[in-house]
Amino acid sequence: MTTPTPARGTDRYLDFTNAQGQRFRMQVEDDPVDACSFTVRVIPLLEPASPATQAGATSQQGASAGYAAGVLACLTARERDVAALIAEGFTNDQIALSLYISRSTVKTHLQNIYAKAHVRNRTALVALLHGAC
């Protein structure tokens, strides 16, 4: 499934479905400083609520748990490992030792997780992950 995209501006995107049936939006954002640079983001799209869910009362916690589950599904296995340790309160050094990877690799995984989860920091990620439990 594709969606028409404007030629310019911040609303340039393409919605697509992967082989596993998960829906995503690929969004292009221009760099305001460098006219030759741009950023491409891939954002997971949540499935519409089922009729059974719509009939029942939905809480904010249930909605955030659904979003967190969608984010976790988009992470690689190693990113899920790092996210699980973050949720337990591990530091970058402790994660590196536990997973037998370097601290810079932990930082790279964290940057990828933050981008996929659309959070800015560790605290927001932990809050999101605890909402999934």
GIQUI-V912210 format. One record per residue. N is the residue number from 1. SS is DSSP state (a for helix, b for strand, c for the rest). PHI is phi in whole degrees, 0 to 359 (none if undefined). Layout:
BEGIN
{{N;SS;PHI} {N;SS;PHI}}
END
This chain:
BEGIN
{{1;c;none} {2;c;236} {3;c;240} {4;c;302} {5;c;239} {6;c;293} {7;c;286} {8;c;224} {9;c;99} {10;c;272} {11;c;262} {12;b;271} {13;b;205} {14;b;220} {15;b;270} {16;b;211} {17;b;239} {18;c;275} {19;c;295} {20;c;273} {21;c;87} {22;c;279} {23;b;261} {24;b;222} {25;b;238} {26;b;263} {27;b;242} {28;b;253} {29;b;235} {30;b;286} {31;c;280} {32;c;292} {33;c;266} {34;c;251} {35;c;295} {36;c;265} {37;c;246} {38;b;207} {39;b;239} {40;b;247} {41;b;244} {42;b;246} {43;b;245} {44;b;289} {45;b;256} {46;c;282} {47;c;290} {48;c;296} {49;c;295} {50;c;286} {51;a;302} {52;a;295} {53;a;291} {54;a;293} {55;a;291} {56;c;275} {57;c;284} {58;c;249} {59;c;257} {60;a;297} {61;a;295} {62;a;296} {63;a;293} {64;a;290} {65;a;294} {66;a;295} {67;a;295} {68;a;298} {69;a;296} {70;a;295} {71;a;295} {72;a;301} {73;a;293} {74;a;273} {75;c;278} {76;c;288} {77;a;301} {78;a;291} {79;a;295} {80;a;295} {81;a;299} {82;a;296} {83;a;298} {84;a;296} {85;a;290} {86;a;299} {87;a;297} {88;c;275} {89;c;95} {90;c;290} {91;c;275} {92;a;301} {93;a;297} {94;a;294} {95;a;295} {96;a;301} {97;a;294} {98;a;293} {99;a;260} {100;c;58} {101;c;229} {102;c;280} {103;a;298} {104;a;293} {105;a;292} {106;a;299} {107;a;298} {108;a;296} {109;a;300} {110;a;297} {111;a;299} {112;a;295} {113;a;296} {114;a;302} {115;a;296} {116;a;290} {117;a;272} {118;c;58} {119;c;239} {120;c;262} {121;c;208} {122;a;298} {123;a;298} {124;a;294} {125;a;295} {126;a;298} {127;a;298} {128;a;296} {129;a;294} {130;a;288} {131;a;289} {132;c;280} {133;c;276}}
END
